[in-house]
Amino acid sequence: MSADAGLASWLRLTLAPGLGAAKIRDLLTRYGLPEQVLSAPRRELVGALPSSAYEALDSPALDAAVERALAWSAIPGCAIVTLGDASYPNRLLEIADPPPLLYVRGRLECLNQPSLAIVGSRNATVQGARNAEAFARVLSNAGLTIVSGLALGIDGAAHRGALEGRGSTVAVLGTGIDVTYPAGHAALAGEIAARGALISEFPLGAQPAAAHFPRRNRLISGLALGCLVVEAAVESGSLITARAALEQGREVFAIPGSIHSPLSKGCHALIKAGAKLVDNAQDVLTELSAQLSATTVTASPGSVITSNSSAPDSPLLALMGDDPVDLEALRVRAGWPTERIAAELLRLELAGQITTLAGGLFQRLH
């Protein structure tokens, strides 16, 4: 079967109305790959699929939607990544409900780089936006990819700060990949696509909807090693992201603020519940590398990164060998948790002992 035919089978399942991600995973567990699901006897599928999905499987409307998605994926810089692809984000495989496929515009390798989510209020204060941008810039310079949701306020500031650093940024959309929301972030989205990546699990043309954003939020936290909340009211989408991060076993960080500010109350609630209080980028790096010798940054979140070029030898270096290797292979070789592997790779990269290659690969430099 050709690559296009295989992708078309994934698309047919995901675009069939009434067939959600959980049901698709059940079908894959039962039958195997999507083409095997679609090749199953129709009498079996009648009972296995919702009636709306079964009736749509061979419809002209579904054919047209599949062809449209295939045509979009053929555009340079655009791709559709499925659960069966090597470039699918490794960290999303760890969450309870990974999407069957992702629409990606930009650099695929960004999806498997060590990342930190930065989220917060759409109605950010001037200082909150400055904090988000400054933290993102320093952490980007430290080699972390910054993940956020392209929203107004803190999200936009985090993306801009990341783009000012040497790292990259990933925007997770609550719309179709071809829909920019808010419209005022069209230029920012274009810059992210050029230097980082835009991703969405929603079909092409999907418009913003209230139900989309909580689903979007679980991917923001799922892609990352941890989640930093900069400003948030007590009832906010940012706290949904933080809760998702906790459920996924990610670290949660929060920046404190004035006791009189409504946008500080969400962060204070997180800190009371056990989130790590941070007031500089080093706090984040130290917590992500808690069991390791962390490479330091200066205390101010607006400061310049400083690295230790004479970092001690790591047992992970010997396990890397001389050829490029991915995170999963290192996890198997070392027998360490993924979080520890990712933190050690970050430390080694900051120390100038390894480099990150395309496709989520790492290679020794010495």
C-alpha positions as CSV (number, residue, x, y, z in Angstrom):
1,M,0.0,0.0,0.0
2,S,1.3,3.5,-0.9
3,A,2.0,6.1,1.7
4,D,-0.9,8.2,0.4
5,A,-3.2,5.2,0.6
6,G,-2.2,4.5,4.2
7,L,-2.6,8.1,5.2
8,A,-6.0,8.2,3.4
9,S,-7.2,5.3,5.7
10,W,-6.2,7.2,8.8
11,L,-8.0,10.3,7.5
12,R,-11.1,8.3,6.6
13,L,-11.4,7.1,10.2
14,T,-10.6,10.5,11.8
15,L,-12.9,12.4,9.5
16,A,-15.9,10.1,9.8
17,P,-18.6,11.9,11.8
18,G,-19.3,10.5,15.2
19,L,-16.1,8.5,15.4
20,G,-14.0,10.0,18.2
21,A,-10.4,9.4,19.1
22,A,-11.2,6.9,21.9
23,K,-13.4,4.8,19.5
24,I,-10.7,4.9,16.8
25,R,-8.1,3.6,19.3
26,D,-10.5,0.8,20.2
27,L,-10.8,-0.1,16.6
28,L,-7.1,-0.1,16.1
29,T,-6.6,-2.3,19.1
30,R,-9.2,-4.8,17.7
31,Y,-8.2,-4.8,14.0
32,G,-4.8,-3.3,13.6
33,L,-4.0,-0.5,11.1
34,P,-6.8,1.7,9.8
35,E,-6.7,0.0,6.4
36,Q,-7.4,-3.3,8.2
37,V,-10.3,-1.6,10.1
38,L,-11.8,-0.4,6.8
39,S,-11.3,-3.9,5.2
40,A,-13.2,-5.6,7.9
41,P,-16.5,-7.2,6.9
42,R,-19.2,-4.6,6.8
43,R,-21.5,-6.8,9.0
44,E,-18.8,-6.4,11.7
45,L,-18.4,-2.7,11.2
46,V,-22.2,-2.2,11.5
47,G,-22.0,-3.2,15.1
48,A,-18.6,-1.6,15.8
49,L,-19.2,1.9,14.5
50,P,-21.8,4.6,15.3
51,S,-24.4,4.6,12.6
52,S,-23.4,8.1,11.4
53,A,-19.8,7.0,10.9
54,Y,-20.7,3.7,9.2
55,E,-23.1,5.5,6.8
56,A,-20.4,8.1,6.0
57,L,-17.5,5.6,5.3
58,D,-18.2,5.4,1.5
59,S,-19.8,8.8,1.1
60,P,-18.7,11.4,-1.5
61,A,-18.5,14.0,1.3
62,L,-16.0,11.9,3.2
63,D,-14.1,11.2,-0.1
64,A,-13.8,14.9,-0.7
65,A,-12.6,15.7,2.9
66,V,-9.9,13.0,2.6
67,E,-8.7,14.3,-0.8
68,R,-8.6,17.9,0.6
69,A,-6.5,16.8,3.6
70,L,-4.1,14.8,1.3
71,A,-3.8,17.8,-1.0
72,W,-3.0,20.0,2.0
73,S,-0.4,17.6,3.3
74,A,1.4,17.8,-0.1
75,I,2.1,21.5,0.3
76,P,5.7,22.2,1.3
77,G,6.0,22.6,5.0
78,C,2.8,20.8,5.8
79,A,2.4,17.2,7.1
80,I,-0.1,14.9,8.7
81,V,1.5,12.7,11.4
82,T,-0.2,9.6,12.6
83,L,0.2,7.4,15.7
84,G,2.1,4.9,13.5
85,D,4.7,7.5,12.3
86,A,8.2,7.7,13.8
87,S,7.8,11.5,13.9
88,Y,4.7,11.4,16.1
89,P,5.5,13.2,19.4
90,N,6.9,10.6,21.9
91,R,5.6,12.5,24.9
92,L,2.0,12.4,23.6
93,L,2.3,8.6,23.5
94,E,2.5,8.8,27.3
95,I,-0.9,10.6,27.8
96,A,-4.2,8.8,28.3
97,D,-5.8,10.0,25.1
98,P,-3.3,10.8,22.3
99,P,-4.9,12.0,19.1
100,P,-4.8,9.5,16.2
101,L,-3.2,12.1,14.0
102,L,-1.9,15.6,14.0
103,Y,-1.9,18.2,11.2
104,V,1.5,20.0,11.3
105,R,2.7,23.1,9.6
106,G,6.4,23.8,10.1
107,R,9.3,21.8,11.5
108,L,8.4,18.3,12.5
109,E,11.6,17.9,14.6
110,C,10.2,20.5,17.1
111,L,7.6,18.0,18.2
112,N,10.2,15.8,19.8
113,Q,12.5,18.3,21.4
114,P,12.6,19.0,25.2
115,S,9.8,21.4,25.8
116,L,8.1,23.6,28.4
117,A,4.5,24.8,28.2
118,I,3.9,28.4,29.1
119,V,0.3,29.5,29.5
120,G,-1.8,32.2,31.2
121,S,-4.5,34.7,30.9
122,R,-5.8,36.1,27.6
123,N,-6.3,39.4,29.4
124,A,-2.7,39.6,30.7
125,T,-1.3,42.6,32.5
126,V,1.6,44.4,31.0
127,Q,3.9,42.9,33.6
128,G,2.5,39.4,33.1
129,A,3.2,39.6,29.3
130,R,6.7,40.8,30.0
131,N,7.3,38.0,32.4
132,A,6.0,35.4,29.9
133,E,8.2,36.8,27.1
134,A,11.3,37.0,29.3
135,F,11.0,33.5,30.7
136,A,10.4,32.1,27.3
137,R,13.4,33.9,25.8
138,V,15.8,32.6,28.5
139,L,14.4,29.1,28.4
140,S,14.5,29.1,24.6
141,N,18.2,30.1,24.8
142,A,18.7,27.2,27.2
143,G,17.5,24.9,24.4
144,L,13.9,24.3,25.5
145,T,11.1,24.5,22.9
146,I,8.3,26.6,24.3
147,V,4.7,25.2,23.8
148,S,1.6,27.4,24.1
149,G,-1.8,28.0,22.4
150,L,-1.4,31.0,20.2
151,A,-4.1,32.9,22.3
152,L,-4.0,36.6,23.1
153,G,-2.1,37.7,26.2
154,I,0.4,35.2,27.8
155,D,0.4,32.7,25.0
156,G,1.4,35.2,22.4
157,A,4.0,36.7,24.6
158,A,5.5,33.2,25.3
159,H,5.7,32.5,21.6
160,R,7.4,35.8,20.9
161,G,9.9,35.4,23.6
162,A,10.8,31.9,22.4
163,L,11.3,33.2,18.9
164,E,13.7,35.8,20.3
165,G,15.9,33.0,21.7
166,R,17.9,30.3,19.9
167,G,15.3,27.6,20.4
168,S,11.9,27.2,18.8
169,T,8.2,27.2,19.7
170,V,5.1,25.1,19.1
171,A,1.6,26.5,18.9
172,V,-1.2,24.0,19.6
173,L,-4.4,25.2,17.9
174,G,-8.0,24.8,19.0
175,T,-9.1,25.2,15.3
176,G,-8.2,23.5,12.0
177,I,-4.5,24.0,11.1
178,D,-5.7,26.3,8.2
179,V,-7.7,28.6,10.5
180,T,-5.8,31.3,12.4
181,Y,-7.5,32.2,15.7
182,P,-7.3,35.0,16.8
183,A,-7.0,36.5,13.4
184,G,-4.7,39.2,14.7
185,H,-2.0,36.5,15.3
186,A,-1.7,35.6,11.6
187,A,1.8,37.2,11.3
188,L,2.9,35.4,14.5
189,A,1.5,32.1,13.3
190,G,3.5,32.5,10.1
191,E,6.7,33.2,12.0
192,I,6.1,30.2,14.2
193,A,5.5,28.0,11.1
194,A,8.8,29.2,9.7
195,R,10.9,28.6,12.8
196,G,8.8,26.2,14.9
197,A,5.6,24.4,14.3
198,L,1.8,24.8,14.4
199,I,-0.2,21.7,15.2
200,S,-3.8,20.7,15.5
201,E,-5.8,17.5,15.9
202,F,-8.9,19.1,14.4
203,P,-9.9,18.7,10.7
204,L,-9.1,21.4,8.1
205,G,-11.6,24.3,8.3
206,A,-12.6,23.6,11.9
207,Q,-13.6,26.8,13.5
208,P,-13.1,27.8,17.2
209,A,-15.5,26.1,19.5
210,A,-15.7,26.0,23.3
211,A,-15.3,22.3,23.4
212,H,-12.0,22.4,21.4
213,F,-9.9,24.3,23.8
214,P,-9.9,21.9,26.8
215,R,-8.8,19.2,24.3
216,R,-6.2,21.6,22.9
217,N,-4.9,22.3,26.4
218,R,-4.1,18.6,27.2
219,L,-1.8,18.5,24.2
220,I,0.0,21.7,25.3
221,S,0.8,20.1,28.6
222,G,1.3,16.6,27.0
223,L,4.0,17.8,24.7
224,A,6.1,19.3,27.5
225,L,8.3,18.3,30.4
226,G,6.4,20.8,32.6
227,C,3.9,23.7,32.5
228,L,4.6,27.2,33.7
229,V,1.5,29.3,34.5
230,V,2.3,33.0,34.4
231,E,-1.1,34.7,35.2
232,A,-4.4,33.1,35.7
233,A,-7.8,33.7,37.3
234,V,-9.2,31.0,39.6
235,E,-11.6,29.9,36.8
236,S,-9.5,29.8,33.6
237,G,-8.4,27.6,30.8
238,S,-4.8,27.9,32.1
239,L,-5.8,26.0,35.2
240,I,-7.3,23.3,32.9
241,T,-3.9,23.0,31.3
242,A,-2.2,22.8,34.7
243,R,-4.6,20.1,35.9
244,A,-3.9,18.2,32.7
245,A,-0.2,18.5,33.3
246,L,-0.6,17.1,36.8
247,E,-2.7,14.2,35.5
248,Q,0.0,13.5,32.9
249,G,2.8,13.5,35.5
250,R,4.3,16.7,34.3
251,E,5.9,19.4,36.6
252,V,3.8,22.4,37.3
253,F,5.3,25.9,38.0
254,A,3.5,29.1,38.8
255,I,4.7,32.7,39.1
256,P,3.3,34.5,42.2
257,G,1.8,38.0,42.0
258,S,0.0,40.6,44.0
259,I,-2.6,39.3,46.5
260,H,-4.9,42.0,45.2
261,S,-4.8,40.9,41.6
262,P,-7.5,38.5,40.3
263,L,-4.9,37.2,37.7
264,S,-2.7,36.1,40.6
265,K,-5.3,34.0,42.4
266,G,-5.1,31.1,40.0
267,C,-1.3,30.9,40.4
268,H,-1.6,31.2,44.1
269,A,-4.1,28.4,44.2
270,L,-1.7,26.2,42.2
271,I,1.2,27.0,44.6
272,K,-1.0,26.1,47.6
273,A,-1.8,22.8,45.9
274,G,1.9,22.0,45.4
275,A,3.0,23.7,42.2
276,K,6.6,25.0,42.3
277,L,6.8,28.7,43.0
278,V,9.2,30.3,40.5
279,D,10.6,33.8,40.1
280,N,13.4,33.2,37.6
281,A,14.2,30.8,34.8
282,Q,16.8,28.9,36.8
283,D,14.1,27.7,39.1
284,V,12.4,25.9,36.1
285,L,15.7,24.4,34.8
286,T,16.7,23.2,38.3
287,E,13.4,21.5,38.9
288,L,13.5,19.8,35.5
289,S,17.0,18.6,36.2
290,A,16.4,17.9,39.9
291,Q,18.5,14.8,40.1
292,L,21.3,16.2,37.9
293,S,23.9,18.9,37.9
294,A,21.9,21.7,36.3
295,T,23.5,24.1,34.0
296,T,22.8,27.6,35.4
297,V,21.3,30.7,34.2
298,T,21.5,34.1,35.9
299,A,18.7,34.8,38.4
300,S,16.8,37.4,36.5
301,P,14.3,36.0,34.0
302,G,15.4,38.6,31.5
303,S,19.1,37.7,31.8
304,V,21.4,36.0,29.4
305,I,22.0,32.2,29.7
306,T,25.4,31.0,30.9
307,S,26.5,27.4,30.4
308,N,29.1,25.2,32.0
309,S,31.3,23.9,29.2
310,S,33.2,21.6,31.6
311,A,30.2,19.6,32.7
312,P,31.0,16.3,34.3
313,D,30.9,13.1,32.2
314,S,27.5,11.5,32.0
315,P,26.8,7.8,31.8
316,L,24.3,8.7,29.0
317,L,27.2,9.8,26.8
318,A,28.7,6.3,26.7
319,L,25.3,4.9,25.8
320,M,24.9,7.2,22.9
321,G,27.7,5.8,20.9
322,D,28.9,7.7,17.8
323,D,25.7,7.6,15.7
324,P,22.6,9.7,16.0
325,V,20.1,8.2,18.4
326,D,16.5,9.1,19.5
327,L,15.1,9.5,23.0
328,E,13.3,6.2,23.0
329,A,16.4,4.2,22.2
330,L,18.3,6.0,25.0
331,R,15.5,5.2,27.4
332,V,15.7,1.5,26.6
333,R,19.5,1.5,26.8
334,A,19.7,3.4,30.1
335,G,16.6,2.0,31.7
336,W,15.8,5.5,33.0
337,P,12.4,7.3,33.0
338,T,11.8,9.5,29.9
339,E,11.8,12.6,32.1
340,R,15.3,11.9,33.4
341,I,16.6,11.1,29.9
342,A,15.2,14.4,28.5
343,A,16.6,16.4,31.4
344,E,20.1,14.8,31.0
345,L,20.0,15.5,27.3
346,L,19.2,19.2,28.0
347,R,22.1,19.4,30.4
348,L,24.5,17.8,27.9
349,E,23.4,20.1,25.1
350,L,23.8,23.2,27.3
351,A,27.3,21.9,28.2
352,G,28.1,21.6,24.5
353,Q,28.6,17.8,24.6
354,I,25.7,16.8,22.3
355,T,23.7,18.4,19.6
356,T,20.1,18.0,18.5
357,L,19.5,16.9,14.9
358,A,16.4,16.8,12.7
359,G,13.8,14.1,13.4
360,G,14.3,14.2,17.2
361,L,17.8,12.7,17.1
362,F,20.8,13.4,19.3
363,Q,24.5,13.0,18.6
364,R,27.7,13.3,20.7
365,L,30.0,16.1,19.8
366,H,33.1,14.7,21.6
